[in-house]
Every structure is written in structure tokens, then in C-alpha cells.
Amino acid sequence: MALKKMVERLTKPVEDQDRDALTRYCDGLGVTAINAVTDRDHVRVGGEVRAVRIVPRAGAPALEVTITDGRDSVTGVFLGRRKIAGLSPGRRVVLEGVLCPEEGRHVLFNPVYQLLS
């Protein structure tokens, strides 16, 4: 059995190993899996920041932070913000708010966030 796991670890792509490790980490947080969320519900999701970008919305800046838990992704939109200290790619975070559908993706507007180590 141990040999089988070792062979699997050696032959499995690094991206798959990272995704599995992130999924296990998020399962331990006690948050909802992103692929199990439904629109217009209050959710608490966690994951790793994959992208941070500034997008103008109605003439004002908005910071978009995309997180993934290894299964799916959610975008947190912070209206009127250009940056948030500590929110950078690779950082782990928990977002909480009401999930809205927008252009085929899951979006949380002005979510409550918690930075994780």
C-alpha cells in the first residue's frame, strides 16, 4: 500500500498534488466547498488567492480577488478599493457574504474577509 502511494506521488503532476493539498486544507477550515454553493445564499468559503486585479465599475475602482479551493473559484469584489493589505496571490483567505451570479461566475460583493496564515 505504501509503495502504491509513493508511486502515485511520483507520477502525479505537481499541479494535481497542489490542488489536492489545497482541497484538504480548505476541508479542514469548516467552510463550504465552492463547487457546492448556490447563488443568492449567504456563504462562507475559503481558499487561496489566485488573482488580484483592479477593475473600474461605474467610474469607481473595484478590487477583484479570485480565490480557489481546488474545486472551483469565487471572485470577491471590493467596491471603491484599489488595494487591501495582505490580499495577494498565494495568500489563503476566508470570504463571507451573499453569492451573486455575474457573467457565468460566482461573485461576492464587499465580502467579510479573514486572512489566514
PyRosetta script that sets phi, psi and omega in degrees:
from pyrosetta import init, pose_from_sequence

init()
pose = pose_from_sequence("MALKKMVERLTKPVEDQDRDALTRYCDGLGVTAINAVTDRDHVRVGGEVRAVRIVPRAGAPALEVTITDGRDSVTGVFLGRRKIAGLSPGRRVVLEGVLCPEEGRHVLFNPVYQLLS")
pose.set_psi(1, -43.8)
pose.set_omega(1, -179.9)
pose.set_phi(2, -65.0)
pose.set_psi(2, -36.5)
pose.set_omega(2, 178.9)
pose.set_phi(3, -65.0)
pose.set_psi(3, -40.1)
pose.set_omega(3, 179.1)
pose.set_phi(4, -62.3)
pose.set_psi(4, -43.2)
pose.set_omega(4, 178.5)
pose.set_phi(5, -65.4)
pose.set_psi(5, -38.9)
pose.set_omega(5, 179.7)
pose.set_phi(6, -65.0)
pose.set_psi(6, -43.6)
pose.set_omega(6, 178.6)
pose.set_phi(7, -63.3)
pose.set_psi(7, -40.5)
pose.set_omega(7, 178.0)
pose.set_phi(8, -62.2)
pose.set_psi(8, -43.3)
pose.set_omega(8, 179.0)
pose.set_phi(9, -62.8)
pose.set_psi(9, -38.4)
pose.set_omega(9, -177.6)
pose.set_phi(10, -75.5)
pose.set_psi(10, -26.8)
pose.set_omega(10, -176.7)
pose.set_phi(11, -99.9)
pose.set_psi(11, -15.0)
pose.set_omega(11, -178.4)
pose.set_phi(12, -78.5)
pose.set_psi(12, 135.3)
pose.set_omega(12, 178.5)
pose.set_phi(13, -58.8)
pose.set_psi(13, 148.6)
pose.set_omega(13, -177.9)
pose.set_phi(14, -59.9)
pose.set_psi(14, -37.6)
pose.set_omega(14, -179.8)
pose.set_phi(15, -61.3)
pose.set_psi(15, -40.8)
pose.set_omega(15, 178.5)
pose.set_phi(16, -67.3)
pose.set_psi(16, -39.1)
pose.set_omega(16, 177.9)
pose.set_phi(17, -64.3)
pose.set_psi(17, -43.0)
pose.set_omega(17, 178.4)
pose.set_phi(18, -63.5)
pose.set_psi(18, -42.2)
pose.set_omega(18, 180.0)
pose.set_phi(19, -63.8)
pose.set_psi(19, -42.1)
pose.set_omega(19, 178.2)
pose.set_phi(20, -64.3)
pose.set_psi(20, -41.3)
pose.set_omega(20, 179.3)
pose.set_phi(21, -64.8)
pose.set_psi(21, -41.0)
pose.set_omega(21, 178.8)
pose.set_phi(22, -65.7)
pose.set_psi(22, -39.8)
pose.set_omega(22, 178.5)
pose.set_phi(23, -62.9)
pose.set_psi(23, -43.7)
pose.set_omega(23, 178.2)
pose.set_phi(24, -63.7)
pose.set_psi(24, -41.0)
pose.set_omega(24, 178.7)
pose.set_phi(25, -61.7)
pose.set_psi(25, -46.3)
pose.set_omega(25, -179.0)
pose.set_phi(26, -67.0)
pose.set_psi(26, -34.0)
pose.set_omega(26, 176.7)
pose.set_phi(27, -63.1)
pose.set_psi(27, -33.3)
pose.set_omega(27, 179.4)
pose.set_phi(28, -74.8)
pose.set_psi(28, -13.8)
pose.set_omega(28, -179.5)
pose.set_phi(29, -78.6)
pose.set_psi(29, -20.0)
pose.set_omega(29, -176.9)
pose.set_phi(30, 78.2)
pose.set_psi(30, 28.6)
pose.set_omega(30, 178.1)
pose.set_phi(31, -104.4)
pose.set_psi(31, 168.1)
pose.set_omega(31, 178.6)
pose.set_phi(32, -76.4)
pose.set_psi(32, 136.0)
pose.set_omega(32, 175.2)
pose.set_phi(33, -65.0)
pose.set_psi(33, 137.1)
pose.set_omega(33, -175.3)
pose.set_phi(34, -63.7)
pose.set_psi(34, -33.8)
pose.set_omega(34, 179.8)
pose.set_phi(35, -74.5)
pose.set_psi(35, -5.1)
pose.set_omega(35, 179.8)
pose.set_phi(36, -107.3)
pose.set_psi(36, 3.3)
pose.set_omega(36, -177.5)
pose.set_phi(37, -82.2)
pose.set_psi(37, 155.5)
pose.set_omega(37, 175.7)
pose.set_phi(38, -123.0)
pose.set_psi(38, 147.4)
pose.set_omega(38, -178.4)
pose.set_phi(39, -63.2)
pose.set_psi(39, 148.6)
pose.set_omega(39, 177.8)
pose.set_phi(40, 67.9)
pose.set_psi(40, 21.5)
pose.set_omega(40, 174.7)
pose.set_phi(41, -111.4)
pose.set_psi(41, 152.8)
pose.set_omega(41, 174.1)
pose.set_phi(42, -78.7)
pose.set_psi(42, 121.6)
pose.set_omega(42, -175.7)
pose.set_phi(43, -128.1)
pose.set_psi(43, 158.0)
pose.set_omega(43, 172.9)
pose.set_phi(44, -130.1)
pose.set_psi(44, 109.1)
pose.set_omega(44, -176.3)
pose.set_phi(45, -122.3)
pose.set_psi(45, 153.9)
pose.set_omega(45, 179.3)
pose.set_phi(46, -134.7)
pose.set_psi(46, 159.3)
pose.set_omega(46, 178.6)
pose.set_phi(47, 171.3)
pose.set_psi(47, -163.5)
pose.set_omega(47, -177.8)
pose.set_phi(48, -109.2)
pose.set_psi(48, 136.8)
pose.set_omega(48, 179.6)
pose.set_phi(49, -69.1)
pose.set_psi(49, 123.2)
pose.set_omega(49, 178.6)
pose.set_phi(50, -100.9)
pose.set_psi(50, -33.7)
pose.set_omega(50, -177.0)
pose.set_phi(51, -150.1)
pose.set_psi(51, 144.4)
pose.set_omega(51, 174.8)
pose.set_phi(52, -132.6)
pose.set_psi(52, 127.6)
pose.set_omega(52, 178.4)
pose.set_phi(53, -149.4)
pose.set_psi(53, 156.3)
pose.set_omega(53, 178.0)
pose.set_phi(54, -103.6)
pose.set_psi(54, 124.3)
pose.set_omega(54, -178.7)
pose.set_phi(55, -127.8)
pose.set_psi(55, 125.4)
pose.set_omega(55, 177.7)
pose.set_phi(56, -70.7)
pose.set_psi(56, 135.6)
pose.set_omega(56, 176.3)
pose.set_phi(57, -130.3)
pose.set_psi(57, 118.6)
pose.set_omega(57, 179.9)
pose.set_phi(58, 54.3)
pose.set_psi(58, 39.3)
pose.set_omega(58, 176.2)
pose.set_phi(59, 81.9)
pose.set_psi(59, -1.7)
pose.set_omega(59, 179.6)
pose.set_phi(60, -117.2)
pose.set_psi(60, 150.6)
pose.set_omega(60, 179.7)
pose.set_phi(61, -70.7)
pose.set_psi(61, 150.4)
pose.set_omega(61, 174.9)
pose.set_phi(62, -141.5)
pose.set_psi(62, 130.8)
pose.set_omega(62, 178.4)
pose.set_phi(63, -91.4)
pose.set_psi(63, 122.0)
pose.set_omega(63, 178.2)
pose.set_phi(64, -106.7)
pose.set_psi(64, 124.3)
pose.set_omega(64, -179.7)
pose.set_phi(65, -120.2)
pose.set_psi(65, 116.3)
pose.set_omega(65, -179.8)
pose.set_phi(66, -98.7)
pose.set_psi(66, 124.7)
pose.set_omega(66, 177.9)
pose.set_phi(67, -117.6)
pose.set_psi(67, 153.6)
pose.set_omega(67, 177.3)
pose.set_phi(68, -134.1)
pose.set_psi(68, 148.7)
pose.set_omega(68, 176.2)
pose.set_phi(69, -111.9)
pose.set_psi(69, 14.7)
pose.set_omega(69, -179.4)
pose.set_phi(70, 93.9)
pose.set_psi(70, -12.5)
pose.set_omega(70, 180.0)
pose.set_phi(71, -111.0)
pose.set_psi(71, -43.6)
pose.set_omega(71, -176.5)
pose.set_phi(72, -156.2)
pose.set_psi(72, -176.2)
pose.set_omega(72, -178.5)
pose.set_phi(73, -134.5)
pose.set_psi(73, 157.8)
pose.set_omega(73, 177.3)
pose.set_phi(74, -134.2)
pose.set_psi(74, 144.1)
pose.set_omega(74, 176.9)
pose.set_phi(75, -110.8)
pose.set_psi(75, 124.3)
pose.set_omega(75, 173.9)
pose.set_phi(76, -95.0)
pose.set_psi(76, 126.5)
pose.set_omega(76, -179.0)
pose.set_phi(77, -111.5)
pose.set_psi(77, 117.7)
pose.set_omega(77, 178.6)
pose.set_phi(78, -103.8)
pose.set_psi(78, 102.1)
pose.set_omega(78, -175.6)
pose.set_phi(79, -71.4)
pose.set_psi(79, 137.8)
pose.set_omega(79, 177.6)
pose.set_phi(80, 77.8)
pose.set_psi(80, 10.3)
pose.set_omega(80, -178.1)
pose.set_phi(81, -115.8)
pose.set_psi(81, 142.6)
pose.set_omega(81, 173.3)
pose.set_phi(82, -102.9)
pose.set_psi(82, -26.2)
pose.set_omega(82, 177.7)
pose.set_phi(83, -159.0)
pose.set_psi(83, 156.9)
pose.set_omega(83, 173.7)
pose.set_phi(84, -133.6)
pose.set_psi(84, 122.2)
pose.set_omega(84, -178.1)
pose.set_phi(85, -58.3)
pose.set_psi(85, 129.3)
pose.set_omega(85, 177.0)
pose.set_phi(86, 95.8)
pose.set_psi(86, -19.1)
pose.set_omega(86, 178.0)
pose.set_phi(87, -88.9)
pose.set_psi(87, 98.0)
pose.set_omega(87, -179.9)
pose.set_phi(88, -141.7)
pose.set_psi(88, 158.2)
pose.set_omega(88, -178.6)
pose.set_phi(89, -55.0)
pose.set_psi(89, 135.9)
pose.set_omega(89, -179.5)
pose.set_phi(90, 96.3)
pose.set_psi(90, -15.8)
pose.set_omega(90, -179.7)
pose.set_phi(91, -79.6)
pose.set_psi(91, 142.8)
pose.set_omega(91, 177.5)
pose.set_phi(92, -95.2)
pose.set_psi(92, 140.0)
pose.set_omega(92, -171.3)
pose.set_phi(93, -150.3)
pose.set_psi(93, 154.8)
pose.set_omega(93, 172.0)
pose.set_phi(94, -115.3)
pose.set_psi(94, 130.8)
pose.set_omega(94, 177.2)
pose.set_phi(95, -115.4)
pose.set_psi(95, 142.7)
pose.set_omega(95, -179.7)
pose.set_phi(96, -137.5)
pose.set_psi(96, 131.4)
pose.set_omega(96, 178.8)
pose.set_phi(97, 171.6)
pose.set_psi(97, -168.0)
pose.set_omega(97, 179.5)
pose.set_phi(98, -93.6)
pose.set_psi(98, 126.4)
pose.set_omega(98, -176.0)
pose.set_phi(99, -80.8)
pose.set_psi(99, 129.3)
pose.set_omega(99, 179.9)
pose.set_phi(100, -119.8)
pose.set_psi(100, 139.4)
pose.set_omega(100, 173.9)
pose.set_phi(101, -81.6)
pose.set_psi(101, 134.8)
pose.set_omega(101, 177.5)
pose.set_phi(102, -150.7)
pose.set_psi(102, 115.9)
pose.set_omega(102, 177.0)
pose.set_phi(103, 51.8)
pose.set_psi(103, 43.2)
pose.set_omega(103, 176.1)
pose.set_phi(104, 76.5)
pose.set_psi(104, 16.1)
pose.set_omega(104, 178.5)
pose.set_phi(105, -135.0)
pose.set_psi(105, 163.4)
pose.set_omega(105, 178.1)
pose.set_phi(106, -89.3)
pose.set_psi(106, 129.5)
pose.set_omega(106, -177.3)
pose.set_phi(107, -131.4)
pose.set_psi(107, 137.4)
pose.set_omega(107, 172.7)
pose.set_phi(108, -114.3)
pose.set_psi(108, 119.0)
pose.set_omega(108, 178.5)
pose.set_phi(109, -89.9)
pose.set_psi(109, 129.8)
pose.set_omega(109, -179.1)
pose.set_phi(110, 44.2)
pose.set_psi(110, 56.7)
pose.set_omega(110, -177.9)
pose.set_phi(111, -73.7)
pose.set_psi(111, 157.2)
pose.set_omega(111, 169.4)
pose.set_phi(112, -75.7)
pose.set_psi(112, 134.1)
pose.set_omega(112, -178.1)
pose.set_phi(113, -126.7)
pose.set_psi(113, 151.5)
pose.set_omega(113, 177.4)
pose.set_phi(114, -133.7)
pose.set_psi(114, 119.4)
pose.set_omega(114, 177.8)
pose.set_phi(115, -79.1)
pose.set_psi(115, 135.5)
pose.set_omega(115, 178.9)
pose.set_phi(116, -109.7)
pose.set_psi(116, 161.6)
pose.set_omega(116, -178.4)
pose.set_phi(117, -75.5)
pose.dump_pdb("model.pdb")
